Amino acid sequence: MSPPAILTDVLSRYTTTPALGPYPHVTLTFAQSLDAKIGRRNGSQLILSGKESMIMTHWMRTMHGAILIGIGTALNDNPQLNTRHLPPPPPGAAPYHLPRPVILDAHLRLPPTCKLLVNYKSGTGRRPWVICATVSDDPERTRRLKALENAGARVIQVSGLAADIMDEGVSTLPIPTILEALYASGIHSVMVEGGARVIGSFFSAKTPSGDSIVDSLIVTVAPTFVGEDGVGYGQELGKKTQGFEYVKAELIGRDMVVAMIATPAL
Ligand SMILES: NC(=O)c1ccc[n+]([C@@H]2O[C@H](COP(=O)([O-])OP(=O)(O)OC[C@H]3O[C@@H](n4cnc5c(N)ncnc54)[C@H](OP(=O)(O)O)[C@@H]3O)[C@@H](O)[C@H]2O)c1
C-alpha cells in the first residue's frame, strides 16, 4: 500500500530537495472532463474522478503539508479534504499524514458549520486555516472572524488584495504573500485543489524572477463530457501561462492522469 508511481516520480523531489523558501513547493491538481470542465455551473457537485483516481488524489494529500482551496469550492462542495478513501494503514503503522486545510476566503464567507470545522472539533480533521483580507474595524467582518475562530479556525489576515475583479465581484488575495505566510508557518509543500478561479490565479502567479509559482501539475482527465453548463478554468489562463514540461502519464482506472513540472522562465 503506497502511492502510485506517478506521484512518487513527481513529488519525491519535494523530499530530496526541500523548499528553501520563501515559498513552499506547490502542486496544482484538479480533475477535468474531456471538454476541460471541472465543475457544474448550477452549484451541484460534479464528481469527475473515478474510484481509482480518487484514491490517487487521497495519496497525493498524504504527500503535502497543506491542501488549499478557494471559498467557491468550500461553499459549493463542503469538502472534507482528508484521506478517507485510502485503505487502513497496516497494523502497527502510523496513521496517514493529513494535510492542513487552507481556504482562500477574502470576505470570511466560510460557514462555521462546514464539514472542515465540524471534523476538526470532533477530532477527525486538522484545524483549518482561513486566509482573508485585512479585517480592520469593519464590524460585520469582525463578527464573522470571531464566529470562525470560535468554531476552531485559525484566521490569517493578509494585506493587499491583488485585484478586485469588479464586474464579477471577486477579490483575489495575493498568492505570493499567502505562500510566504504558509512557509513562515512551517508549511513546505502545498497541494492546490481548485476551484476554477484559484486554478487560474495559481497558473498566472509568478515569483519575483518571473518563474511559475507552481512546481508540479497533476491533472486527471476523466472520459466524459460536461457540456455548456460546466465550469472551465481556461478563461483565466490568458497569455501569461508558464510552460510545463511533460513528465509522465498513467491510466488509473478509467482516467488518464498527466504529470508535468514547470520549466524555468526564459
Ligand atoms: N474538478 C476538480 O478537480 C475541482 C476541484 C475543486 C473545485 N471544483 C469545482 O470548482 C467550482 C468552484 O470554482 P470557483 O471558481 O467558483 O471557486 P474557487 O476557485 O474555489 O474560489 C474562488 C473564490 O476564492 C476567493 N479568492 C481569494 N483569493 C483568490 C485568488 N487569489 N484567486 C482566486 N480566488 C480567490 C474569491 O472569493 P470572493 O468571491 O469571496 O472574493 C473567489 O471568488 C465548483 O464547481 C467546484 O465543484 C472542481
The ligand as an ORCA input file, in Angstrom:
! r2SCAN-3c Opt
* xyz 0 1
  N     -12.687     19.058    -10.706
  C     -11.931     19.458     -9.709
  O     -10.817     18.959     -9.523
  C     -12.430     20.539     -8.791
  C     -11.721     20.831     -7.614
  C     -12.194     21.849     -6.800
  C     -13.340     22.548     -7.157
  N     -14.008     22.246     -8.294
  C     -15.213     22.980     -8.701
  O     -14.847     24.338     -8.929
  C     -16.020     25.143     -8.734
  C     -15.664     26.308     -7.840
  O     -14.781     27.156     -8.534
  P     -14.874     28.728     -8.311
  O     -14.020     29.375     -9.319
  O     -16.298     29.117     -8.212
  O     -14.316     28.915     -6.828
  P     -12.861     28.792     -6.185
  O     -11.796     28.913     -7.198
  O     -12.859     27.601     -5.298
  O     -12.867     30.056     -5.224
  C     -12.820     31.330     -5.809
  C     -13.018     32.373     -4.730
  O     -11.933     32.355     -3.822
  C     -11.669     33.667     -3.389
  N     -10.285     34.033     -3.667
  C      -9.484     34.688     -2.801
  N      -8.279     34.865     -3.320
  C      -8.297     34.309     -4.548
  C      -7.321     34.214     -5.565
  N      -6.074     34.698     -5.425
  N      -7.680     33.641     -6.726
  C      -8.913     33.151     -6.908
  N      -9.888     33.207     -5.963
  C      -9.573     33.793     -4.786
  C     -12.643     34.587     -4.127
  O     -13.724     34.728     -3.204
  P     -14.675     36.024     -3.102
  O     -15.651     35.808     -4.210
  O     -15.241     35.911     -1.747
  O     -13.843     37.223     -3.312
  C     -13.073     33.754     -5.322
  O     -14.369     34.036     -5.759
  C     -17.071     24.245     -8.112
  O     -17.972     23.850     -9.132
  C     -16.269     23.050     -7.640
  O     -17.049     21.873     -7.610
  C     -13.574     21.251     -9.120
*
